[in-house]
Amino acid sequence: MAMSKRARGRAHARTTRRRPVRAPLRRVVAMATGAALVAGTATGCFAEPSAMPTVRDFLIAWQVGNYKAASKLTTGADQTAVERTLGQVRTQLDAVSMKLALGVPVQPGSNRKTGVAIVKKGDSADARFSVKFDLGENGKPWTYTGLMRLKRIGGHWKVVWDPSIIHPRLKEGQRLAVVTETPNRETIRDSKDRSLLSPVAATVVGVTPGRLADPKRTLDQLAKATRLDGNRRLDVTRLLGRVRSAPPQQFLPLLTLQRPTHNALIMQLRGIAGVEVTTRALPIGAAQAPEVVGTLGPATADKLQTVGAPYQPGDTIGTEGLQLHQQRRLAGTPTVRVVAQDAAGKDVQELISWPGETPQPVRTFLSRDLQKRADQALAGVPYPASMVAVRSAQGEVWAAANHNTGGKNLALEGHYPPGATFAIIAAGPLMNAGVTLNTKVPCPARVDVGGGGAIVNPAGARPAAPFQNHLAQSCATLLASLAGKVDNGTLMSAVARFGFGKNLNLSVPSFSGTVPAPANDGEKAALLAGQGKVRVSPLSMALVAGATEVGNWRPPQLLQNPRNTELAPSQALDSTTSGDLERMLRLSTRQGAARSAGARSAELGMVATVTYPENGQNKTVSWFVGSNGGYGFAIAVEGKADMARIVGDFLSGTSSAPAGTTPPAR
């Protein structure tokens, strides 16, 4: 029946005013992503182009995490199971990213970027695609070629679901897992290649991933309980990824804690659901020089920033000393394997692996003899005390002892004013300016240095006497009173010969000292007295003592391997004054303030006691700096101490130098 004119007008209006239907936002994004995904297929050959949209949409949905949409493009009878399986792949690998692309990479040198992507066989088709996983700390990028089969059903192409789509060798009932095999850690050794580590009772804390009812809850509780030193803690997000990617039925160690130090923490961890605890003897304790050797502990976020990949949350790594700073050498790197596992958690086959690096021992120059004697000498001191001994001719660190320092390595890192012991450095410029060992000079009770500050001699004023006599008695004001006799340039040139302020590259943190150029006469007087802004460490002063004995300052060396190739240059001392300095130090041990120690066979040495302001409080440090037949040493005690007794105890050992060494020739 003919339509009226008015009806035809209404129908036309409905047709022309109809709004276009907008695709859902997710679909728009997927289509945009798909343009990039298939961009490389323009040069490929498509026997059946109509299968390409299904392949493209499946890969896009899988890559962007729309697993439900991907499962609907498959023939899977249980699409919920397909959705779950696709969604678990990145979790099982703890992958940072997954990238998919149509096509097969061709041989290097070809002008084409991809090979044939889709090949049709009637109502069936094969589609090849490239897969690239970034496994982060787990290993290098993993790239392989995937294969999916398609079938045309009712005029529409569907992906024939099979686990081999995830990886060609993966079969029904199998899953991916990342297995990390950590080699046995190597040891830190002394100068005679003996281990500096000792077995200690240790508790290994971990989980079996497949037994965890709520992995995140367990790891949150674990991280909260093991918060270390304030804000340092385990990274739960990264740790959770590692647990989920590990073999479900294998124990995964997460922490190694020493007994009895962490007994309270271990008891707390036992109460967390899912946490498993085992105790065993492990060679991780320091037999000597613990502040140098270092410790092991959990891989907290801040320590991971120091050691870097491939270590992860849950690893036991070095946290202090050589254990931290030589982590990669001592621990090597783990072998990482991606495996297919069956439902029981048994490895069925290895899909790829990345071999790790073999651990290597770290050999030091530490002498057990000198280290033991240094530890024993400081053992009875009621204050924080530290000591370093170095081989004078080579700078090799033979001992580094710390006592009552709360774990701080003050032997290598302490910051103290050297007081009168700085005369070993500062006397040279004065003697070059005309002051001789026999020049009669006063030892005033006090020398003002401006700004209300003063250098005070603890023993009060002494009458005029030969320069060397006052130095031997450690007159604190002597050099300050003579500041006008030397200019800044000459003074700082002499200071530079002793390595202050240099980067020592010692393999562990160390302090070479700081001696700022004086801005006025008061600062110059304080510098000459070893006070004011001057700060040194026992290490830097032991090097000074060794330099005085052999006439050359040598940079310190702690490790035999790997030998430091970035040593600061050695410096020859002023030959016109080095002999006088040696005589001055010998006089100190024979007749001066260090004579009690000298009676125990010290050849050269000076003592000093310095009171100085720091953080609004007055502090005191007592020093002995000297040498003894081939090695220089320095002792610093944070308080007034009988330095003669400490030095005597140190020198009363059965030998004055490690076996196999001889005093250096001048």
C-alpha positions as CSV (number, residue, x, y, z in Angstrom):
1,M,0.0,0.0,0.0
2,A,1.3,3.4,-1.0
3,M,2.7,5.5,1.9
4,S,1.2,9.0,2.3
5,K,3.4,12.0,1.7
6,R,3.3,12.9,5.5
7,A,4.2,9.4,6.5
8,R,7.1,9.3,4.1
9,G,8.3,12.6,5.6
10,R,8.3,11.2,9.1
11,A,10.2,8.1,8.0
12,H,12.8,10.2,6.3
13,A,13.2,12.3,9.5
14,R,13.7,9.2,11.6
15,T,16.3,7.9,9.2
16,T,18.3,11.1,8.9
17,R,18.2,12.0,12.6
18,R,19.4,8.6,13.9
19,R,22.6,8.9,16.1
20,P,25.5,6.6,15.4
21,V,26.1,3.9,18.0
22,R,29.3,4.6,20.0
23,A,31.6,1.6,20.7
24,P,32.4,1.1,24.4
25,L,35.5,3.0,25.6
26,R,37.5,-0.3,26.2
27,R,36.8,-1.4,22.6
28,V,38.0,2.0,21.2
29,V,41.2,1.6,23.2
30,A,41.7,-2.0,22.1
31,M,41.3,-1.0,18.4
32,A,43.9,1.8,18.8
33,T,46.2,-0.7,20.5
34,G,45.5,-3.1,17.7
35,A,46.7,-0.7,15.1
36,A,50.2,-0.7,16.7
37,L,50.1,-4.5,17.3
38,V,49.5,-5.4,13.6
39,A,51.5,-2.6,12.1
40,G,54.3,-5.0,11.3
41,T,52.1,-7.3,9.3
42,A,51.7,-5.2,6.2
43,T,54.5,-7.1,4.4
44,G,53.2,-10.5,5.5
45,C,51.1,-12.9,3.4
46,F,47.6,-13.6,4.5
47,A,46.0,-16.6,2.8
48,E,42.8,-15.9,4.7
49,P,42.5,-12.2,5.7
50,S,39.2,-12.8,7.4
51,A,40.9,-14.7,10.2
52,M,43.1,-11.8,11.0
53,P,40.6,-9.8,13.0
54,T,40.0,-12.7,15.4
55,V,43.7,-13.2,15.9
56,R,44.3,-9.5,16.3
57,D,41.5,-9.0,18.8
58,F,42.6,-12.1,20.8
59,L,46.2,-10.8,21.1
60,I,45.1,-7.3,22.0
61,A,42.7,-8.5,24.7
62,W,45.3,-10.8,26.2
63,Q,48.0,-8.1,26.2
64,V,45.9,-5.4,27.7
65,G,44.5,-7.7,30.4
66,N,40.9,-8.1,29.1
67,Y,41.0,-11.8,29.6
68,K,37.2,-12.2,29.5
69,A,37.1,-10.7,26.0
70,A,40.0,-13.0,24.9
71,S,38.3,-16.1,26.3
72,K,35.1,-15.3,24.3
73,L,37.1,-15.5,21.1
74,T,38.1,-19.1,21.8
75,T,36.4,-22.5,21.6
76,G,37.0,-23.2,25.3
77,A,34.1,-25.1,26.8
78,D,34.8,-23.4,30.2
79,Q,35.5,-19.8,29.3
80,T,35.9,-18.9,32.9
81,A,38.8,-21.4,33.1
82,V,40.3,-19.9,29.9
83,E,40.0,-16.4,31.4
84,R,41.7,-17.5,34.6
85,T,44.5,-19.4,32.8
86,L,45.3,-16.4,30.5
87,G,45.2,-14.0,33.5
88,Q,47.7,-16.1,35.5
89,V,50.5,-16.1,33.0
90,R,52.1,-12.7,34.0
91,T,51.6,-13.6,37.6
92,Q,53.3,-17.0,37.2
93,L,56.3,-15.3,35.6
94,D,56.2,-12.2,37.9
95,A,56.6,-10.3,34.5
96,V,57.0,-6.6,34.4
97,S,55.4,-6.5,30.9
98,M,54.2,-8.7,28.1
99,K,54.2,-7.7,24.5
100,L,52.5,-9.6,21.7
101,A,52.8,-9.1,17.9
102,L,51.6,-10.9,14.8
103,G,54.2,-12.6,12.7
104,V,57.4,-14.5,13.0
105,P,60.8,-12.8,13.4
106,V,62.8,-13.6,10.3
107,Q,66.6,-14.2,10.0
108,P,68.9,-11.2,10.7
109,G,69.8,-9.3,7.5
110,S,66.4,-9.7,5.9
111,N,64.6,-6.5,4.8
112,R,61.3,-7.9,6.2
113,K,60.5,-7.4,9.8
114,T,58.0,-10.3,10.1
115,G,57.4,-13.6,8.3
116,V,54.1,-15.2,7.4
117,A,51.6,-14.6,10.2
118,I,48.5,-16.6,9.2
119,V,48.2,-19.6,6.9
120,K,44.6,-20.9,6.0
121,K,43.8,-24.5,5.4
122,G,40.1,-24.6,4.4
123,D,38.1,-24.0,7.5
124,S,41.2,-24.1,9.7
125,A,44.1,-21.7,10.0
126,D,47.4,-21.4,11.9
127,A,48.5,-18.0,13.3
128,R,52.0,-17.4,14.5
129,F,52.9,-14.5,16.8
130,S,55.9,-13.3,18.8
131,V,55.9,-13.1,22.6
132,K,58.2,-11.0,24.7
133,F,58.2,-11.1,28.5
134,D,60.2,-8.6,30.6
135,L,61.0,-10.7,33.7
136,G,62.7,-7.8,35.6
137,E,65.1,-9.0,38.2
138,N,64.2,-12.6,37.3
139,G,66.2,-12.6,34.1
140,K,66.7,-11.2,30.7
141,P,63.8,-10.6,28.4
142,W,62.2,-13.9,27.2
143,T,61.2,-13.9,23.6
144,Y,59.7,-16.8,21.7
145,T,57.3,-17.6,18.8
146,G,53.7,-18.6,19.7
147,L,51.2,-20.6,17.7
148,M,47.4,-20.6,17.8
149,R,45.1,-22.7,15.7
150,L,41.8,-21.3,14.4
151,K,38.6,-22.9,13.2
152,R,35.8,-21.3,11.2
153,I,32.5,-22.1,13.0
154,G,29.2,-20.8,11.5
155,G,31.1,-18.4,9.3
156,H,33.1,-16.9,12.3
157,W,36.7,-17.6,13.1
158,K,37.4,-18.9,16.6
159,V,40.7,-19.6,18.4
160,V,40.9,-23.3,19.3
161,W,41.7,-23.2,22.9
162,D,44.8,-25.1,24.1
163,P,47.4,-24.2,26.8
164,S,50.1,-24.4,24.0
165,I,48.9,-20.9,23.0
166,I,50.7,-19.7,26.1
167,H,53.8,-21.6,25.1
168,P,54.1,-24.2,22.4
169,R,55.4,-26.8,24.9
170,L,52.8,-26.2,27.6
171,K,50.3,-29.0,28.0
172,E,46.9,-29.4,29.7
173,G,47.1,-29.3,33.5
174,Q,50.5,-27.5,33.4
175,R,51.5,-24.1,34.5
176,L,54.6,-21.8,34.3
177,A,56.9,-21.2,37.2
178,V,60.2,-19.3,37.8
179,V,62.8,-21.3,39.6
180,T,65.7,-19.3,41.1
181,E,68.8,-21.4,42.1
182,T,71.1,-19.5,44.4
183,P,74.7,-20.8,44.6
184,N,76.5,-21.1,47.9
185,R,78.0,-17.9,49.1
186,E,81.8,-17.7,49.1
187,T,83.9,-16.6,52.0
188,I,85.9,-13.5,53.1
189,R,89.5,-14.5,53.8
190,D,92.6,-13.2,55.7
191,S,96.1,-12.6,54.4
192,K,96.9,-16.4,54.7
193,D,93.7,-17.4,52.7
194,R,91.9,-18.6,55.9
195,S,88.2,-17.8,56.3
196,L,87.2,-14.9,58.4
197,L,83.7,-16.3,58.8
198,S,82.5,-18.7,61.4
199,P,79.4,-20.9,61.7
200,V,76.5,-19.5,63.7
201,A,73.0,-20.7,64.6
202,A,70.7,-19.2,61.9
203,T,67.0,-19.4,61.3
204,V,65.7,-19.5,57.7
205,V,62.2,-18.0,57.4
206,G,60.1,-18.7,54.4
207,V,56.8,-19.9,52.9
208,T,55.5,-22.6,50.6
209,P,53.4,-20.5,48.1
210,G,50.8,-23.1,47.4
211,R,49.9,-23.4,51.1
212,L,49.2,-19.7,51.6
213,A,45.5,-19.0,52.1
214,D,46.1,-15.3,51.7
215,P,49.6,-14.5,50.4
216,K,49.3,-10.7,50.7
217,R,48.1,-10.9,54.2
218,T,50.9,-13.2,55.2
219,L,53.6,-11.0,53.5
220,D,52.1,-7.8,55.0
221,Q,52.4,-9.3,58.5
222,L,55.9,-10.5,57.7
223,A,57.1,-7.1,56.5
224,K,55.5,-5.3,59.5
225,A,57.2,-7.6,61.9
226,T,60.6,-7.4,60.3
227,R,60.8,-3.6,60.0
228,L,64.5,-2.9,60.5
229,D,66.2,0.3,61.7
230,G,63.2,2.5,61.5
231,N,61.9,2.7,57.9
232,R,63.8,-0.2,56.3
233,R,61.5,-3.0,55.4
234,L,60.7,-5.6,52.9
235,D,59.0,-4.5,49.6
236,V,55.7,-6.3,49.9
237,T,54.6,-5.6,46.3
238,R,57.8,-7.1,44.8
239,L,57.9,-9.9,47.3
240,L,54.3,-10.9,46.5
241,G,55.2,-11.1,42.8
242,R,58.1,-13.4,43.7
243,V,55.9,-15.7,45.8
244,R,53.3,-16.0,43.2
245,S,55.8,-16.8,40.5
246,A,57.6,-19.4,42.5
247,P,56.8,-23.2,42.3
248,P,53.7,-23.6,44.5
249,Q,54.8,-26.7,46.4
250,Q,58.5,-25.8,47.1
251,F,59.7,-24.0,50.2
252,L,60.8,-20.4,49.3
253,P,63.3,-18.9,51.8
254,L,62.7,-15.2,52.5
255,L,64.8,-14.3,55.5
256,T,67.9,-15.6,57.3
257,L,68.2,-14.4,60.9
258,Q,71.0,-15.0,63.4
259,R,70.4,-16.4,66.8
260,P,70.4,-15.3,69.6
261,T,70.4,-11.7,68.2
262,H,66.9,-12.1,66.6
263,N,65.3,-14.6,69.0
264,A,62.4,-12.3,69.8
265,L,61.7,-11.6,66.1
266,I,61.9,-15.3,65.3
267,M,59.3,-16.1,67.9
268,Q,57.0,-13.4,66.5
269,L,57.4,-14.7,63.0
270,R,56.4,-18.2,64.1
271,G,53.0,-16.8,65.0
272,I,52.2,-15.6,61.4
273,A,49.9,-18.0,59.5
274,G,51.8,-19.5,56.6
275,V,55.3,-18.6,57.7
276,E,57.7,-21.6,58.1
277,V,60.8,-21.5,60.2
278,T,63.9,-23.9,60.2
279,T,67.1,-23.6,62.1
280,R,70.6,-24.6,60.9
281,A,74.3,-23.7,61.3
282,L,75.5,-21.4,58.6
283,P,79.0,-19.9,58.1
284,I,77.8,-16.3,58.1
285,G,79.3,-14.9,61.4
286,A,82.4,-12.8,61.4
287,A,85.3,-14.5,63.2
288,Q,87.3,-11.3,63.3
289,A,86.9,-7.6,62.3
290,P,83.1,-7.8,62.2
291,E,82.6,-4.2,61.2
292,V,84.9,-4.7,58.2
293,V,83.7,-8.2,57.3
294,G,80.1,-7.2,57.6
295,T,76.8,-9.0,58.1
296,L,74.1,-10.7,56.1
297,G,70.4,-9.9,56.3
298,P,67.1,-9.5,54.4
299,A,67.1,-7.7,51.1
300,T,65.2,-4.6,52.2
301,A,64.3,-1.9,49.7
302,D,67.2,0.4,50.6
303,K,69.8,-2.4,50.3
304,L,68.4,-3.5,47.0
305,Q,69.1,0.0,45.7
306,T,72.7,-0.5,46.7
307,V,73.3,-4.0,45.3
308,G,70.9,-3.8,42.3
309,A,69.7,-6.6,40.0
310,P,69.4,-9.5,40.0
311,Y,68.8,-9.6,43.8
312,Q,65.2,-9.5,44.9
313,P,63.1,-9.1,48.1
314,G,63.4,-12.3,50.0
315,D,67.1,-12.8,49.1
316,T,69.7,-12.9,51.9
317,I,72.3,-10.4,51.0
318,G,75.2,-8.4,52.5
319,T,73.9,-5.5,54.6
320,E,77.2,-4.1,56.0
321,G,80.9,-4.1,55.3
322,L,82.5,-6.3,52.7
323,Q,79.5,-8.6,52.7
324,L,77.5,-5.6,51.2
325,H,80.1,-3.9,49.1
326,Q,81.4,-7.2,47.6
327,Q,77.9,-8.7,47.3
328,R,78.1,-9.7,43.7
329,R,81.5,-11.2,43.9
330,L,80.7,-13.2,47.1
331,A,77.2,-14.3,46.1
332,G,77.5,-14.6,42.4
333,T,74.2,-14.4,40.6
334,P,71.4,-17.0,40.6
335,T,70.6,-19.2,37.8
336,V,67.0,-18.5,36.7
337,R,64.9,-21.1,35.0
338,V,61.4,-20.9,33.5
339,V,59.8,-24.3,33.8
340,A,56.5,-26.0,33.1
341,Q,55.1,-27.8,36.2
342,D,52.3,-30.3,36.6
343,A,49.4,-30.0,39.1
344,A,51.6,-31.5,41.8
345,G,54.2,-28.8,41.4
346,K,56.8,-31.2,39.8
347,D,59.0,-29.8,37.1
348,V,58.0,-31.4,33.8
349,Q,60.4,-29.5,31.5
350,E,62.6,-26.5,31.3
351,L,61.5,-23.9,28.8
352,I,64.5,-21.5,29.1
353,S,67.3,-20.6,31.6
354,W,69.8,-17.9,32.3
355,P,73.0,-19.2,33.9
356,G,74.2,-17.3,36.9
357,E,77.7,-16.1,37.8
358,T,79.9,-18.3,40.0
359,P,80.7,-16.8,43.4
360,Q,84.4,-15.8,44.1
361,P,86.1,-15.5,47.5
362,V,87.3,-12.1,48.7
363,R,90.8,-12.1,50.0
364,T,91.9,-9.3,52.3
365,F,95.3,-8.2,53.8
366,L,93.9,-8.6,57.3
367,S,96.4,-10.4,59.7
368,R,94.9,-12.7,62.3
369,D,97.8,-12.0,64.6
370,L,97.6,-8.2,64.6
371,Q,93.8,-8.2,64.5
372,K,93.7,-10.4,67.6
373,R,96.2,-8.3,69.4
374,A,94.3,-5.1,68.5
375,D,91.0,-6.5,69.7
376,Q,92.6,-7.7,73.0
377,A,94.3,-4.3,73.6
378,L,90.9,-2.5,73.3
379,A,88.9,-5.1,75.1
380,G,89.1,-3.5,78.6
381,V,88.5,0.1,77.5
382,P,85.2,1.4,78.9
383,Y,84.7,3.9,76.0
384,P,84.2,3.5,72.2
385,A,87.7,2.7,70.9
386,S,89.1,1.9,67.5
387,M,92.5,1.0,66.0
388,V,94.1,0.5,62.5
389,A,97.4,-1.0,61.6
390,V,98.8,-0.7,58.1
391,R,101.9,-2.0,56.4
392,S,104.1,1.1,56.1
393,A,105.7,0.3,52.7
394,Q,102.5,-0.7,50.9
395,G,99.5,0.7,52.8
396,E,98.0,-2.8,53.3
397,V,95.4,-2.8,56.1
398,W,96.6,-5.5,58.5
399,A,94.1,-4.8,61.3
400,A,90.9,-2.7,61.9
401,A,89.5,-3.1,65.4
402,N,86.4,-1.5,66.9
403,H,85.3,-1.8,70.5
404,N,82.1,-0.4,72.1
405,T,81.2,1.4,68.9
406,G,77.7,0.0,68.5
407,G,78.6,-1.7,65.2
408,K,80.0,1.5,63.7
409,N,83.3,1.1,61.8
410,L,85.1,4.0,63.5
411,A,88.5,2.5,62.7
412,L,88.0,3.4,59.1
413,E,85.2,6.0,59.3
414,G,85.7,7.9,62.6
415,H,85.8,11.7,62.6
416,Y,88.1,13.1,65.3
417,P,90.4,16.1,65.8
418,P,94.0,14.7,66.0
419,G,95.3,17.2,68.5
420,A,99.0,17.1,69.1
421,T,99.5,14.0,67.0
422,F,99.0,16.4,64.0
423,A,102.5,17.6,64.7
424,I,103.7,14.7,62.6
425,I,102.3,16.6,59.6
426,A,102.5,20.3,60.7
427,A,106.0,20.3,62.2
428,G,107.6,19.9,58.7
429,P,106.6,23.3,57.3
430,L,107.8,25.0,60.5
431,M,111.2,23.3,60.3
432,N,111.4,24.3,56.6
433,A,110.7,27.9,57.9
434,G,113.8,27.8,60.1
435,V,112.7,26.1,63.3
436,T,115.1,23.3,64.1
437,L,114.7,20.5,66.5
438,N,116.9,22.4,69.0
439,T,115.4,25.8,68.6
440,K,114.2,27.0,72.0
441,V,110.5,27.8,72.0
442,P,107.9,28.2,74.7
443,C,104.9,25.9,75.5
444,P,102.2,28.4,76.5
445,A,99.2,27.3,78.6
446,R,96.8,28.9,76.1
447,V,96.7,30.3,72.6
448,D,93.7,32.3,71.4
449,V,92.5,31.5,67.9
450,G,89.7,34.1,67.6
451,G,86.0,33.9,67.9
452,G,86.3,33.2,71.6
453,G,88.1,29.9,70.9
454,A,91.5,28.9,72.3
455,I,94.0,26.0,72.3
456,V,94.8,24.9,75.8
457,N,97.7,22.7,77.0
458,P,96.3,20.3,79.6
459,A,99.5,20.3,81.5
460,G,99.7,24.1,81.7
461,A,102.6,26.3,80.6
462,R,106.1,24.9,80.2
463,P,109.3,26.9,80.2
464,A,111.2,27.5,77.0
465,A,112.9,24.3,75.8
466,P,114.1,22.8,72.5
467,F,111.4,22.4,69.9
468,Q,111.8,18.6,69.8
469,N,111.4,18.3,73.6
470,H,108.0,20.1,73.6
471,L,106.9,18.0,70.7
472,A,107.9,14.8,72.6
473,Q,105.9,16.0,75.5
474,S,102.8,16.5,73.2
475,C,102.6,20.2,74.0
476,A,99.1,21.1,72.5
477,T,99.8,24.8,72.1
478,L,103.4,24.6,70.7
479,L,102.6,24.6,67.0
480,A,99.7,27.0,67.4
481,S,102.0,29.6,69.0
482,L,104.3,29.4,66.0
483,A,101.6,29.8,63.3
484,G,103.0,33.2,62.2
485,K,106.1,31.5,60.9
486,V,104.5,29.6,58.1
487,D,102.3,30.7,55.2
488,N,99.1,29.0,54.1
489,G,100.5,27.7,50.8
490,T,103.5,26.0,52.4
491,L,101.3,24.5,55.1
492,M,98.6,23.1,52.8
493,S,101.3,21.7,50.4
494,A,102.7,19.7,53.3
495,V,99.2,18.6,54.3
496,A,98.5,17.3,50.8
497,R,101.4,14.9,51.0
498,F,99.5,12.8,53.6
499,G,96.4,12.0,51.5
500,F,93.8,14.0,53.5
501,G,90.6,14.5,51.5
502,K,91.4,11.9,48.9
503,N,89.0,9.2,47.7
504,L,90.7,6.1,49.1
505,N,88.6,3.6,47.0
506,L,89.0,1.1,49.9
507,S,86.1,-1.2,48.9
508,V,84.2,-0.3,52.1
509,P,83.3,3.2,53.4
510,S,86.3,5.0,54.8
511,F,87.3,8.6,55.8
512,S,90.6,10.0,54.7
513,G,90.3,13.1,56.8
514,T,89.5,16.7,56.1
515,V,91.9,19.6,56.5
516,P,90.3,22.8,55.2
517,A,92.6,25.7,54.2
518,P,92.5,28.2,57.0
519,A,90.6,31.5,56.3
520,N,92.5,33.5,58.9
521,D,95.4,33.4,61.4
522,G,93.2,31.9,64.1
523,E,92.1,29.0,61.9
524,K,95.7,28.5,60.9
525,A,96.8,28.2,64.5
526,A,94.0,25.7,65.2
527,L,95.0,23.7,62.2
528,L,98.6,23.5,63.3
529,A,97.3,22.3,66.7
530,G,95.2,19.6,65.0
531,Q,92.0,21.1,66.2
532,G,89.4,23.6,64.8
533,K,88.0,22.1,61.6
534,V,90.6,19.4,61.2
535,R,89.1,15.9,61.3
536,V,90.9,12.5,60.8
537,S,90.2,8.8,61.3
538,P,92.4,6.1,62.8
539,L,92.9,4.9,59.3
540,S,94.2,8.2,58.0
541,M,96.6,8.6,61.0
542,A,97.9,5.0,60.7
543,L,98.8,5.9,57.1
544,V,100.6,9.1,58.4
545,A,102.6,7.0,60.9
546,G,103.6,4.5,58.2
547,A,104.5,7.3,55.8
548,T,106.8,8.8,58.5
549,E,108.6,5.5,58.9
550,V,109.3,4.9,55.2
551,G,109.3,8.5,53.8
552,N,106.3,8.0,51.5
553,W,102.6,8.2,52.0
554,R,100.9,5.1,50.5
555,P,97.1,4.8,49.8
556,P,95.5,2.0,51.8
557,Q,94.7,-1.4,50.3
558,L,92.2,-3.8,52.0
559,L,91.7,-6.4,49.3
560,Q,94.2,-8.7,47.5
561,N,91.4,-9.6,45.0
562,P,90.0,-7.8,43.3
563,R,93.1,-5.6,43.7
564,N,92.2,-1.9,43.7
565,T,93.2,-0.4,40.4
566,E,92.0,3.1,41.3
567,L,94.4,3.9,44.1
568,A,95.2,7.5,45.0
569,P,98.8,8.3,44.0
570,S,101.5,7.8,46.6
571,Q,103.3,10.9,47.9
572,A,107.0,11.3,48.8
573,L,107.5,13.3,52.0
574,D,109.9,16.2,52.2
575,S,113.3,14.6,52.4
576,T,114.8,17.5,54.3
577,T,112.4,17.1,57.3
578,S,111.4,13.4,57.3
579,G,114.5,12.4,59.1
580,D,113.9,15.1,61.8
581,L,110.3,13.9,62.2
582,E,111.5,10.4,62.7
583,R,113.9,11.5,65.4
584,M,111.2,13.6,67.1
585,L,108.8,10.6,67.3
586,R,111.6,8.3,68.5
587,L,112.4,10.9,71.3
588,S,108.7,10.8,72.2
589,T,108.8,7.0,72.8
590,R,112.1,7.1,74.6
591,Q,111.8,10.2,76.8
592,G,108.5,11.9,76.1
593,A,104.8,11.4,76.7
594,A,104.8,8.1,74.8
595,R,107.8,6.6,76.7
596,S,105.7,4.1,78.6
597,A,104.6,2.6,75.4
598,G,108.1,2.9,74.0
599,A,109.4,0.7,76.8
600,R,107.3,-2.0,75.2
601,S,109.4,-1.7,71.9
602,A,107.4,1.0,69.9
603,E,110.0,2.7,67.7
604,L,108.1,5.9,66.9
605,G,105.0,7.4,68.4
606,M,103.0,10.4,69.8
607,V,100.1,10.6,72.3
608,A,97.5,13.3,72.6
609,T,94.3,14.1,74.4
610,V,91.9,16.5,72.8
611,T,88.7,18.1,74.2
612,Y,86.5,19.6,71.5
613,P,82.9,20.8,71.0
614,E,80.5,18.7,69.0
615,N,76.7,19.1,68.7
616,G,76.6,21.4,71.7
617,Q,78.6,19.1,73.9
618,N,82.3,18.8,74.9
619,K,83.9,15.6,73.9
620,T,87.3,14.0,74.5
621,V,89.4,11.8,72.3
622,S,92.7,10.2,73.3
623,W,95.2,9.2,70.6
624,F,98.3,7.2,70.0
625,V,99.9,7.4,66.6
626,G,103.1,5.4,65.9
627,S,104.9,2.7,64.1
628,N,106.8,-0.5,65.0
629,G,109.2,-2.2,62.6
630,G,107.2,-2.3,59.4
631,Y,103.7,-1.1,60.2
632,G,102.1,2.1,61.3
633,F,99.1,2.2,63.6
634,A,96.7,4.6,65.3
635,I,94.4,4.2,68.2
636,A,91.5,6.6,69.1
637,V,89.5,6.3,72.4
638,E,86.5,8.5,73.0
639,G,87.5,9.5,76.5
640,K,90.5,9.9,78.7
641,A,92.4,6.7,78.6
642,D,95.8,5.2,79.6
643,M,97.1,5.1,76.0
644,A,100.5,3.7,77.2
645,R,98.7,0.7,78.7
646,I,96.7,0.1,75.5
647,V,99.7,0.4,73.3
648,G,101.8,-1.8,75.5
649,D,99.1,-4.5,75.5
650,F,99.0,-4.3,71.7
651,L,102.8,-4.5,71.3
652,S,103.3,-7.3,73.8
653,G,102.3,-9.9,71.3
654,T,104.6,-12.7,70.3
655,S,105.5,-11.0,67.0
656,S,105.7,-7.5,65.8
657,A,104.6,-8.1,62.3
658,P,102.6,-10.8,60.4
659,A,104.6,-13.8,59.4
660,G,106.4,-13.6,56.1
661,T,107.0,-9.8,56.3
662,T,110.1,-7.8,57.1
663,P,110.5,-4.2,58.1
664,P,110.8,-2.0,55.0
665,A,114.2,-0.6,54.1
666,R,114.5,3.2,54.1
